[in-house]
Amino acid sequence: MYAGRGTRDAARTIMAVLIGIFLIEGLGYSQSELGLLLGISLAGGLLLSFGLMFTGSRLSRRVSFVMIALITTLAGFLLLFTDNIWLLALGSFFGAYAASGMHVGPMIQLEQSGLAQVSRASHRTQAFSYLTLSSAAGRIAGAGLVGIATFLIEVRDFDLVDAHRVVFGIYIGLNLLTAVIYGLLSSAAEPSTDSKTQAGPWVNPLKAKARGRILRTSALFGVDSFSGGLIFDTFLSIWLFTQYGVNEGTVGLVLIATQSANLVSIWLAPKVAARIGLLNTLVFTQVASNLLILGFAFAPGAAVAILLWVLRGLFDEMDVPTRQSYVMAIVPEDERDVMAATNNLGRGIGRLPSTTVTGVLWSSSITVAPWVTGAGLKLAYNVAIYMAFRNTRPPEEKA
């Protein structure tokens, strides 16, 4: 799982950095058309998540991993061979062109329940921390590979479209490698026989014993996902490119620095959680992150903006392993799949309109509106989840 996460996140970082510049500067699409295409991508991810939620244990996790990786691989080929908006929309629907699946998408729910299956309670948060570290390492590698496009444009005199398509070829290869890695996944990550028997072949979150917690977390994570969709890496790339004239290679370096800061943050997450608790860690580190987004939006120049964005990286990912560990801890083992799937569905529904909203907000000019809106909604989410779950502690924190 760690190797698969790192490899596919390297691929998704390539997509996150290049897709906006490729479609707008290379193929001549407008900001609103970009937002629409990315929204279509999120709809496809939502459909896959929805299907996985209700099929329960009828498909093994290994088969589901491989199937999704191969679909993403095939959809990547359209970026090499067409500029037709309808074909690109088809590829975006099946191929996750939005590249925002760091915390959403069917792969996440498979990882979340599978990793919880093989982790003891005392090491669960650490296991999710290692998964997130793998993600950050993959994103660093992907950000470095983006620099190939700048090299081809500035040194080898490629035009932008051809240079980007070379790197999209690497993206396709990484997704194919991901499918191979997941094909080697052992049966240890599959649900136990008892868990399968209790859960049944089909899943209905409304009938789960912990449905109150499942539905509350799903709704709140939907708000968080919508706000996060206003400010993810594709829009960072466009913002730095248009506002400050920062080229693709420099954006890649910014992402490398940010992900390096994430590595420190993720490594610290289990240690901080052991001292102040999982819920406190996922809430208060995000408050700091969101305040830094507001500072970034109003930065007077590229240097200050980049500094604030990288500093945000010290806090931004600390909630990921703690959140995943927390939601797996507060439900019975046989309902972990439905918790992961319903949370993921909530995040997918929340993320679905967000890229289109940013495209609309930027349809006439690129402004600070998405950054301010996203950070404000995230701060509201931080308060809401703390108030809703402040008295719900995981078993290991009750000792």
Secondary structure as UniProt FT lines:
FT   HELIX           2..21
FT   HELIX           22..26
FT   HELIX           31..55
FT   TURN            56..57
FT   HELIX           61..76
FT   HELIX           78..81
FT   HELIX           85..95
FT   TURN            96..98
FT   TURN            101..102
FT   HELIX           106..117
FT   HELIX           121..123
FT   HELIX           124..154
FT   HELIX           160..183
FT   HELIX           187..189
FT   HELIX           193..199
FT   HELIX           205..207
FT   TURN            209..210
FT   HELIX           211..229
FT   HELIX           233..244
FT   HELIX           248..276
FT   HELIX           278..297
FT   HELIX           302..316
FT   TURN            317..318
FT   HELIX           319..329
FT   HELIX           333..335
FT   HELIX           336..351
FT   TURN            352..353
FT   HELIX           354..361
FT   HELIX           369..389
FT   TURN            390..391
FT   HELIX           395..398
//
